[in-house]
Amino acid sequence: MLASGFFRRICKLLFYNVKPVFVFDGGSPEIKRLTLNERRKRRTGNANNVQKTAEKLLSAQLRLQAIQDSKDLDSKKNKGLLRRVKNDDIVYFDRPNVSSEEQHRRRKRDEYELPSMSGGIESMITKDDPRLATEDDLRNFIKEFKPEKIDVDSEVFRSLPLATQCEIIGELRVKSRQTSWDRFQEMLNNAPISFNFILLIPQLIIYFVLIILIYTPPWIFHNFR
């Protein structure tokens, strides 16, 4: 009822060409707050754009000024050099007709310069080169390699890619299992009694107990009671 009465009063004022003025007694409406925030953001964005544009213009002007100064300096140097050339009595000679090979031969050789190689470094590598590891050396290294010596907490290990770390940890697990099995086999081989005989001991005990029960007279058990 209050809203409808308020609406009728507004319509009556508009009918008599009276424009009402609305005054909000409470806090600002949500739409007003959003509008003010948008205007504030727009003003801040415009200010930032103006500042960035001014910085770009200043940077461009400084670059142009530096280029112009360098051109002026080069022109002054060229003019001064041309003036000195005109004032001096310079005698010009023709360029000697010397091949590039002869120039290279006459040039002072650096003591650290190495001779040229025809086939590249691959041509110098052979299978019998004592500086390179042979296949047997590599196999012995792999066989004697102990993965447990790898420090997974070191900085060197952590610097490796994640995939490489996972691969190394997987190899460590496989190697540890193989090592445990090898130790077990070595223990069986060094045992004074065969492992098969050890497994048969419980069966032999049961067998002897059954024989005793079968061939023992009943009166013996009666006396034990």
Backbone bond lengths (Angstrom), bond angles and torsions (degrees), N, CA, C in turn:
res aa  C-N    CA-C-N  psi(-1)  N-CA   C-N-CA  omega(-1)  CA-C   N-CA-C  phi
1 M - - - 1.461 - - 1.520 110.96 -
2 L 1.336 115.82 -40.57 1.459 118.80 179.96 1.511 111.36 -65.28
3 A 1.339 116.36 -39.57 1.458 119.53 -179.81 1.522 111.08 -68.17
4 S 1.320 117.85 -40.72 1.465 119.98 -179.67 1.529 111.44 -66.89
5 G 1.352 116.67 -39.52 1.464 119.07 177.66 1.513 111.82 -65.19
6 F 1.349 115.59 -39.95 1.462 119.71 177.23 1.521 111.20 -62.96
7 F 1.320 116.86 -38.94 1.461 121.16 179.25 1.530 111.21 -66.37
8 R 1.357 118.21 -38.78 1.466 121.35 179.91 1.528 111.12 -66.13
9 R 1.338 116.11 -37.76 1.460 118.91 178.53 1.530 110.69 -64.97
10 I 1.328 116.24 -40.07 1.467 119.32 178.47 1.519 110.54 -64.02
11 C 1.328 117.01 -41.34 1.471 120.30 179.17 1.535 111.11 -64.67
12 K 1.322 116.78 -36.83 1.472 119.76 179.02 1.516 111.37 -66.47
13 L 1.331 116.82 -41.18 1.461 120.21 177.57 1.523 111.11 -63.49
14 L 1.331 116.40 -42.30 1.461 119.61 178.51 1.525 111.19 -65.66
15 F 1.333 117.70 -31.72 1.470 121.04 178.97 1.527 110.82 -65.29
16 Y 1.331 117.34 -35.24 1.460 120.85 178.49 1.529 111.78 -92.95
17 N 1.358 117.09 20.52 1.472 123.49 177.45 1.532 112.07 59.21
18 V 1.295 115.82 34.65 1.461 121.18 175.57 1.534 107.72 -106.41
19 K 1.323 115.63 119.55 1.466 120.06 -179.05 1.520 109.07 -88.31
20 P 1.306 117.14 115.87 1.473 119.30 -178.61 1.527 111.52 -75.18
21 V 1.307 115.36 154.06 1.467 123.04 176.43 1.527 107.72 -113.12
22 F 1.323 116.49 124.95 1.460 121.54 -177.57 1.524 109.02 -96.87
23 V 1.291 115.38 128.49 1.460 122.48 178.33 1.527 107.59 -119.44
24 F 1.348 116.04 121.04 1.457 121.13 179.46 1.517 108.60 -91.64
25 D 1.310 114.38 119.72 1.455 119.43 -177.05 1.529 112.21 -80.64
26 G 1.338 117.25 -26.38 1.457 120.26 -176.65 1.528 111.87 -91.90
27 G 1.339 115.44 -155.08 1.454 121.00 178.07 1.519 111.83 -70.96
28 S 1.334 115.34 165.70 1.460 119.49 -178.29 1.521 109.98 -68.72
29 P 1.324 117.92 141.60 1.470 120.43 179.04 1.527 111.86 -64.27
30 E 1.315 115.03 163.43 1.465 120.72 -178.18 1.511 111.41 -63.36
31 I 1.330 117.35 -40.55 1.462 119.80 -178.05 1.522 111.32 -66.62
32 K 1.357 115.95 -32.47 1.462 118.57 177.88 1.525 110.69 -69.25
33 R 1.318 116.51 -42.05 1.463 119.53 178.31 1.523 111.38 -61.88
34 L 1.335 116.35 -41.53 1.464 119.20 177.95 1.518 111.44 -63.40
35 T 1.341 115.69 -40.37 1.470 119.17 179.58 1.522 111.19 -64.44
36 L 1.331 116.60 -43.71 1.466 119.63 179.18 1.528 111.50 -64.39
37 N 1.317 117.58 -39.00 1.467 120.33 178.13 1.519 111.59 -65.08
38 E 1.333 116.46 -40.21 1.461 119.79 178.32 1.519 110.84 -64.28
39 R 1.342 116.90 -42.36 1.463 119.56 178.19 1.523 111.47 -63.66
40 R 1.336 116.95 -40.18 1.457 120.46 179.46 1.529 110.79 -65.13
41 K 1.338 116.54 -42.61 1.467 119.71 177.63 1.521 111.40 -63.74
42 R 1.345 115.91 -38.63 1.455 119.42 -179.42 1.526 110.99 -65.94
43 R 1.343 116.46 -41.51 1.458 119.59 178.41 1.525 111.07 -65.47
44 T 1.342 116.01 -41.46 1.471 119.16 178.61 1.526 111.31 -65.20
45 G 1.340 116.21 -41.56 1.465 119.53 178.00 1.509 112.57 -64.56
46 N 1.333 116.69 -39.38 1.463 119.40 178.04 1.521 110.82 -65.11
47 A 1.351 116.02 -40.43 1.464 118.84 178.80 1.526 110.92 -63.60
48 N 1.335 116.80 -41.28 1.467 119.71 178.52 1.523 111.55 -65.81
49 N 1.331 116.69 -39.71 1.465 119.71 178.71 1.516 111.15 -64.27
50 V 1.338 116.18 -40.40 1.466 119.50 178.40 1.521 110.56 -64.04
51 Q 1.336 117.10 -41.36 1.460 120.46 179.57 1.528 111.26 -65.20
52 K 1.338 116.95 -43.67 1.464 119.69 178.57 1.522 111.38 -64.41
53 T 1.334 116.51 -39.90 1.463 119.61 178.69 1.518 110.65 -63.60
54 A 1.348 116.40 -41.39 1.462 119.67 178.62 1.526 111.19 -63.99
55 E 1.337 117.02 -39.54 1.466 119.97 178.29 1.524 111.18 -64.77
56 K 1.335 117.15 -40.70 1.464 120.01 178.31 1.521 111.48 -64.66
57 L 1.337 116.56 -42.07 1.466 119.55 178.83 1.523 110.90 -63.78
58 L 1.338 116.57 -42.06 1.458 119.71 178.95 1.521 111.12 -63.97
59 S 1.334 116.88 -42.01 1.462 120.10 178.52 1.522 111.40 -63.45
60 A 1.345 116.76 -41.17 1.466 119.74 178.39 1.519 111.19 -64.72
61 Q 1.335 117.36 -41.21 1.459 120.37 178.48 1.524 111.60 -63.86
62 L 1.332 116.30 -39.78 1.467 119.16 178.37 1.523 111.32 -65.16
63 R 1.340 117.40 -39.72 1.465 119.87 177.60 1.526 111.31 -64.43
64 L 1.330 116.17 -43.97 1.466 119.06 178.98 1.521 111.21 -62.97
65 Q 1.344 116.29 -39.89 1.456 119.37 179.42 1.527 111.22 -65.88
66 A 1.352 116.13 -39.15 1.468 119.09 178.47 1.522 111.15 -65.86
67 I 1.335 117.14 -40.57 1.473 120.11 177.92 1.517 111.09 -63.98
68 Q 1.342 116.00 -42.34 1.462 119.52 179.85 1.519 111.25 -65.20
69 D 1.338 116.82 -40.55 1.466 119.79 178.67 1.522 111.15 -64.11
70 S 1.342 116.97 -39.94 1.465 119.30 178.98 1.524 111.22 -66.09
71 K 1.344 116.86 -37.95 1.466 119.63 177.38 1.522 111.28 -64.99
72 D 1.338 115.71 -42.86 1.468 118.87 178.77 1.519 111.08 -63.49
73 L 1.340 116.20 -39.89 1.462 119.36 179.68 1.522 111.21 -65.86
74 D 1.354 116.77 -41.28 1.466 119.81 178.32 1.523 111.16 -64.79
75 S 1.318 116.37 -40.12 1.469 118.82 179.69 1.520 110.96 -65.67
76 K 1.335 117.03 -38.44 1.465 119.48 177.72 1.520 111.10 -65.20
77 K 1.350 116.35 -40.85 1.464 119.17 178.23 1.522 111.17 -64.05
78 N 1.341 116.46 -41.37 1.462 119.47 -179.68 1.523 111.55 -65.53
79 K 1.340 115.24 -40.20 1.466 118.27 178.31 1.516 111.17 -64.89
80 G 1.333 117.16 -41.14 1.459 119.56 178.56 1.519 111.74 -65.37
81 L 1.340 117.60 -39.43 1.458 120.85 178.13 1.522 111.00 -66.57
82 L 1.343 116.76 -40.52 1.463 119.97 178.84 1.521 110.84 -65.13
83 R 1.323 116.40 -37.46 1.463 120.09 179.05 1.517 110.61 -65.98
84 R 1.347 117.59 -40.00 1.459 119.97 178.91 1.519 111.19 -68.64
85 V 1.334 117.16 -35.46 1.463 120.15 179.12 1.522 110.97 -66.46
86 K 1.329 116.46 -40.09 1.467 119.74 179.68 1.514 111.89 -67.19
87 N 1.313 117.58 -34.93 1.460 120.24 -177.18 1.520 112.42 -79.90
88 D 1.323 118.87 -25.38 1.466 121.21 -177.82 1.517 110.11 -90.68
89 D 1.332 114.40 154.76 1.469 121.77 175.94 1.523 107.86 -94.41
90 I 1.316 116.22 95.26 1.461 121.86 -176.55 1.514 108.64 -105.46
91 V 1.332 115.77 132.07 1.455 122.35 178.50 1.520 107.51 -103.96
92 Y 1.326 117.61 124.75 1.459 123.29 -178.13 1.522 109.69 -100.64
93 F 1.304 117.05 141.68 1.453 123.95 177.25 1.521 108.46 -118.07
94 D 1.337 113.87 154.18 1.457 118.49 176.17 1.525 110.10 -72.13
95 R 1.300 114.88 152.39 1.455 120.49 179.60 1.523 109.77 -71.40
96 P 1.339 118.83 128.37 1.472 119.83 -178.24 1.523 110.86 -65.37
97 N 1.326 114.17 142.07 1.457 121.12 -179.93 1.532 108.99 -85.90
98 V 1.312 116.00 83.21 1.463 122.22 -177.98 1.528 107.66 -120.46
99 S 1.324 115.04 134.03 1.463 119.39 -179.76 1.531 110.45 -69.81
100 S 1.334 114.49 161.62 1.472 119.66 -179.48 1.525 111.46 -67.29
101 E 1.349 117.48 -32.79 1.465 119.79 178.59 1.521 111.00 -65.92
102 E 1.345 115.93 -39.95 1.462 118.89 179.94 1.520 110.68 -69.64
103 Q 1.328 116.47 -38.12 1.458 118.90 176.10 1.527 111.03 -62.61
104 H 1.326 116.37 -40.51 1.457 119.99 178.42 1.525 111.17 -65.95
105 R 1.346 116.33 -34.71 1.463 119.83 179.44 1.521 110.90 -71.67
106 R 1.351 116.60 -38.61 1.455 119.58 -179.75 1.529 112.58 -74.32
107 R 1.299 115.98 -24.04 1.464 118.88 -178.01 1.528 109.68 -64.21
108 K 1.321 114.37 144.32 1.456 119.69 -179.41 1.516 109.18 -66.63
109 R 1.299 115.66 126.51 1.460 120.88 -175.76 1.524 110.49 -83.90
110 D 1.330 114.64 136.01 1.462 120.73 177.15 1.523 109.03 -74.17
111 E 1.340 115.76 139.12 1.465 119.02 -177.87 1.523 112.22 -69.01
112 Y 1.323 117.21 -19.26 1.461 120.39 178.95 1.524 112.67 -97.98
113 E 1.316 117.65 3.48 1.461 120.49 -179.39 1.529 109.72 -77.58
114 L 1.313 116.42 130.84 1.459 122.15 -178.80 1.518 110.14 -92.76
115 P 1.324 117.23 151.81 1.473 119.31 177.97 1.519 110.77 -67.35
116 S 1.319 115.22 153.95 1.464 120.49 -178.95 1.530 110.14 -70.13
117 M 1.327 115.75 149.53 1.461 122.89 -179.42 1.513 108.94 -111.39
118 S 1.310 114.85 134.50 1.465 119.15 -177.25 1.528 111.80 -80.01
119 G 1.314 117.42 -47.84 1.459 120.50 -174.86 1.502 115.02 -100.98
120 G 1.325 119.04 5.00 1.447 120.99 -178.32 1.519 111.49 84.08
121 I 1.307 114.89 177.54 1.462 119.77 -177.10 1.526 112.24 -70.78
122 E 1.351 117.09 -22.70 1.467 119.35 179.14 1.520 111.59 -64.77
123 S 1.350 116.54 -30.93 1.466 119.32 -179.41 1.522 112.49 -70.63
124 M 1.334 117.80 -18.96 1.460 120.94 -178.58 1.526 112.20 -88.65
125 I 1.326 117.49 -12.69 1.464 120.91 -177.58 1.525 109.17 -90.83
126 T 1.306 117.36 125.77 1.461 123.20 177.71 1.526 108.91 -128.19
127 K 1.332 115.65 163.94 1.464 120.18 -179.87 1.519 112.36 -68.62
128 D 1.348 116.71 -27.26 1.461 120.73 -178.03 1.520 112.62 -90.80
129 D 1.305 117.75 12.01 1.463 120.50 -178.67 1.530 108.73 -68.46
130 P 1.347 118.90 120.74 1.478 119.97 -177.89 1.522 112.94 -67.92
131 R 1.333 117.27 -16.64 1.466 119.07 -179.54 1.520 112.51 -77.26
132 L 1.325 117.86 -15.34 1.455 121.94 -177.95 1.521 110.13 -103.81
133 A 1.309 115.75 148.10 1.467 121.30 179.17 1.523 110.06 -75.42
134 T 1.322 115.43 136.87 1.457 120.27 178.17 1.529 110.01 -81.41
135 E 1.325 115.08 175.32 1.464 119.77 179.51 1.526 111.29 -66.74
136 D 1.334 116.53 -36.98 1.470 119.41 177.96 1.528 111.25 -65.99
137 D 1.341 116.06 -38.79 1.463 119.01 178.02 1.524 111.04 -62.14
138 L 1.319 116.23 -42.22 1.466 119.65 179.14 1.521 111.39 -65.02
139 R 1.341 116.80 -40.87 1.471 119.36 178.69 1.530 111.32 -64.50
140 N 1.332 117.02 -41.40 1.462 119.95 178.56 1.524 111.34 -64.92
141 F 1.333 115.79 -37.74 1.465 119.18 178.44 1.525 111.20 -64.32
142 I 1.334 116.16 -42.38 1.466 119.79 179.24 1.522 110.77 -66.29
143 K 1.346 116.44 -37.75 1.463 119.94 -178.06 1.527 110.95 -69.94
144 E 1.338 117.47 -39.31 1.458 121.20 -177.52 1.521 113.26 -87.67
145 F 1.319 116.99 -4.07 1.462 119.90 -178.37 1.528 110.34 -69.27
146 K 1.315 116.84 132.66 1.461 122.45 -179.47 1.523 108.96 -111.93
147 P 1.315 117.44 106.56 1.466 119.62 -177.19 1.520 113.47 -65.63
148 E 1.345 117.20 -23.74 1.460 118.33 -177.86 1.525 112.26 -66.37
149 K 1.335 117.02 -13.95 1.458 120.09 177.71 1.527 112.83 -79.05
150 I 1.321 117.10 -9.36 1.463 120.36 179.54 1.524 109.03 -74.61
151 D 1.320 116.32 127.52 1.462 122.21 178.74 1.525 108.85 -92.16
152 V 1.335 115.71 103.07 1.471 119.62 -177.72 1.521 112.06 -73.21
153 D 1.329 118.11 -11.16 1.462 121.01 178.75 1.520 112.80 -96.16
154 S 1.322 117.90 1.18 1.460 120.56 -178.33 1.522 110.61 -76.72
155 E 1.341 114.81 160.73 1.465 120.53 179.46 1.522 111.00 -68.43
156 V 1.339 116.67 -31.55 1.466 119.88 179.89 1.521 110.27 -64.79
157 F 1.335 116.20 -42.89 1.472 119.25 179.78 1.524 110.94 -68.08
158 R 1.315 117.35 -39.15 1.465 120.09 -179.60 1.520 112.44 -70.05
159 S 1.331 117.26 -24.06 1.462 119.73 179.09 1.526 112.56 -75.85
160 L 1.341 117.92 -13.26 1.464 120.95 178.15 1.517 110.19 -71.51
161 P 1.346 117.64 156.84 1.475 120.08 175.21 1.522 111.32 -60.37
162 L 1.330 115.55 155.37 1.464 120.54 -176.34 1.524 111.46 -62.96
163 A 1.327 116.92 -38.20 1.466 119.79 179.31 1.530 110.92 -63.92
164 T 1.339 116.89 -40.08 1.464 120.38 178.59 1.522 111.01 -66.36
165 Q 1.336 117.54 -39.30 1.462 120.19 177.16 1.528 111.45 -61.45
166 C 1.334 116.76 -44.81 1.473 120.03 178.84 1.524 111.23 -62.40
167 E 1.331 116.53 -39.47 1.466 119.88 179.96 1.523 111.19 -65.18
168 I 1.339 116.89 -41.80 1.463 120.23 -179.84 1.527 110.60 -66.45
169 I 1.339 117.19 -41.29 1.467 120.04 179.24 1.523 110.60 -64.46
170 G 1.348 117.00 -39.03 1.461 119.40 175.94 1.516 112.24 -62.77
171 E 1.331 116.78 -40.74 1.465 120.02 177.16 1.529 110.93 -64.44
172 L 1.337 116.65 -36.51 1.463 119.49 178.29 1.530 111.14 -63.53
173 R 1.332 116.72 -40.33 1.463 119.67 179.18 1.523 111.19 -64.65
174 V 1.330 115.75 -45.47 1.469 119.05 179.80 1.522 110.50 -62.96
175 K 1.339 116.11 -42.03 1.462 120.06 -179.21 1.520 111.00 -65.11
176 S 1.338 117.68 -38.87 1.464 120.02 179.70 1.525 111.30 -65.76
177 R 1.335 116.85 -38.46 1.467 119.30 177.56 1.522 110.94 -65.90
178 Q 1.324 116.17 -42.22 1.464 119.06 178.16 1.519 111.05 -63.31
179 T 1.340 116.01 -38.19 1.465 119.42 179.57 1.525 110.99 -64.94
180 S 1.336 116.91 -41.17 1.471 119.85 178.59 1.523 110.93 -63.88
181 W 1.311 117.54 -41.62 1.464 120.41 178.64 1.529 111.10 -66.21
182 D 1.334 116.93 -39.03 1.463 120.16 177.88 1.524 110.63 -63.87
183 R 1.328 117.34 -39.45 1.462 119.70 177.61 1.525 111.15 -64.82
184 F 1.320 116.30 -39.29 1.464 119.63 178.95 1.526 110.96 -64.25
185 Q 1.335 116.25 -43.42 1.460 119.61 178.05 1.520 111.20 -64.05
186 E 1.342 116.27 -39.71 1.460 119.19 178.66 1.525 111.14 -65.09
187 M 1.332 117.25 -38.04 1.459 120.79 177.94 1.525 111.28 -64.05
188 L 1.343 116.85 -40.10 1.463 119.73 178.43 1.515 111.43 -67.05
189 N 1.325 116.01 -38.92 1.467 118.81 -178.77 1.522 111.68 -68.51
190 N 1.347 117.32 -32.87 1.461 120.55 -178.09 1.525 113.04 -89.80
191 A 1.330 117.66 -2.06 1.469 120.07 -178.95 1.529 110.17 -70.36
192 P 1.359 117.99 140.81 1.480 119.49 179.27 1.523 113.05 -69.24
193 I 1.338 117.71 -24.16 1.467 122.10 179.58 1.513 108.49 -113.67
194 S 1.302 115.19 141.58 1.453 119.49 -179.89 1.528 110.43 -63.81
195 F 1.310 116.00 143.24 1.467 120.83 -179.34 1.527 111.30 -66.99
196 N 1.310 117.09 -31.52 1.471 120.02 177.44 1.529 111.29 -64.63
197 F 1.333 114.89 -38.66 1.464 118.33 178.06 1.530 111.05 -66.89
198 I 1.339 116.45 -36.26 1.470 120.12 177.72 1.519 110.43 -62.86
199 L 1.322 116.17 -38.88 1.458 119.34 178.62 1.525 112.01 -68.39
200 L 1.352 118.05 -26.81 1.465 121.51 -178.88 1.525 113.18 -83.36
201 I 1.331 118.63 -12.39 1.469 121.08 -176.88 1.524 112.22 -59.23
202 P 1.358 120.93 -47.54 1.484 118.19 177.91 1.520 112.85 -60.32
203 Q 1.322 117.58 -37.53 1.459 119.83 179.01 1.530 111.07 -66.54
204 L 1.336 117.23 -38.74 1.465 120.42 178.35 1.526 111.08 -65.48
205 I 1.332 116.08 -38.36 1.472 119.09 179.20 1.525 110.42 -63.18
206 I 1.322 116.01 -44.88 1.468 119.70 179.04 1.530 110.43 -62.95
207 Y 1.332 116.17 -38.89 1.467 120.54 -179.54 1.527 110.83 -63.76
208 F 1.337 117.79 -44.81 1.472 120.86 -179.92 1.522 111.19 -67.31
209 V 1.319 117.97 -36.09 1.470 120.32 178.07 1.521 110.36 -64.08
210 L 1.323 116.65 -42.30 1.463 119.80 178.60 1.528 111.50 -63.74
211 I 1.327 117.42 -40.48 1.472 120.80 178.50 1.526 110.40 -62.01
212 I 1.340 115.88 -42.41 1.472 119.22 179.93 1.521 110.98 -63.21
213 L 1.338 115.06 -41.76 1.468 118.24 -179.47 1.524 112.15 -66.81
214 I 1.308 116.20 -33.64 1.467 119.27 -177.36 1.526 111.45 -75.03
215 Y 1.311 118.10 -45.51 1.468 121.55 -172.06 1.532 113.29 -93.83
216 T 1.280 118.98 0.36 1.475 119.86 178.17 1.528 108.97 -86.29
217 P 1.367 119.54 132.97 1.478 121.60 179.22 1.522 111.12 -63.78
218 P 1.319 116.80 148.23 1.477 119.60 -178.35 1.513 113.65 -66.24
219 W 1.361 118.39 -30.04 1.467 119.07 -176.30 1.527 112.22 -65.49
220 I 1.354 115.79 -23.10 1.470 117.90 177.31 1.520 110.16 -65.83
221 F 1.314 116.29 -43.30 1.468 119.32 178.55 1.524 110.51 -67.17
222 H 1.385 115.95 -30.98 1.455 119.77 178.61 1.531 111.02 -66.63
223 N 1.328 117.82 -36.97 1.462 121.18 177.61 1.527 111.85 -67.37
224 F 1.362 115.76 -34.03 1.473 118.78 178.65 1.519 110.86 -64.99
225 R 1.329 117.21 -29.34 1.446 120.19 177.95 1.522 110.21 -69.38
